[in-house]
Amino acid sequence: MRLTQADLVRAIRAAAGDSELADLDGDILELRFDELGYDSLALLEVAATLRRTHGITVPEDAVVELGTPAELLRFVNEGVR
């Protein structure tokens, strides 16, 4: 199963809630997570949500190093779990 941008946005919303700083409905793939208003703790919650909802494991050290949604999608979809 490939993780889509829509899947990732749902996981972000479920884990961290909507940030008032970010429009997650737009083209967010190349924006940095911190620009979107999400810190490392929020990203750890996103990783936990992906594991729970999609069975996808993103190691904690990796999720905090991935700077953009595009990087996270590439990491997951290239099978580096």
N, C-alpha and C positions, 0 to 999 in steps of 0.2 A: 504494500500500500504506500502510495506517495502522499506525503503531507503537502497540502496546498496552502496558499496564502490565506484562504478563508478558514481552513482548519487552524492555522496558527493564530489568526486574529481571535477566533472563538476561544482558544486556549488562553491567550493573553487576557481577554475579558473575564473569563471564568476564574483565572488565578489571581489577577491583580486589579481587576476592575478597570473601568474606563478612566484614563487620565484626562484631566481637563486640558492638558497641554497638547494632546494628540487627537487627530482625526484618524482613527484606525480604519475608516472606510476608504481612505484615499490610497495613493501609491506610496506605501510606507517601506517597501522592501529595502531601499538603500539608506533610509534614515537610521541614525544610531539610536539604540534603545534609550540612552540617556536623553537624547533630543525628544524622544517620544514621552519622556517622563517616567521611565521605568529604571529602577536601580537593580543592583545585583540580587537583593532579597526577592524582589518581584520576579526576576528571571529564574530564580530557584523554584519559585511557586509555579511558574510556567512549565518548567521541566517536570515537576511533580504532576501537574495536570496532564501533560502529554503522556506520561507513563500510565496514569490512571485511565485516561480516556482512549488512548490509541495503542497502548502497549509499547511505546517508544521510550527508550532509556537514553537520556542525554546526561553524561557525567557532570557532577557539580562543577568541577574545574573547567570543563569545556563550555558549559552554558554561560559562565560569567566572562569568558574570554571572547565569545562570539558577540561581535559588536552591533550587528544589524539583523533584522528579520531574514534578509537574503542569506546571510552567512549561516543562520540557524537552519533554514530550509535546506541549503546545500549539505550541511553536516548530516542532517537526518536522511535526506533522500539519496545521498551517496552511500548510505549503509554503514557509516562509521558510527557504530553504537557501542 
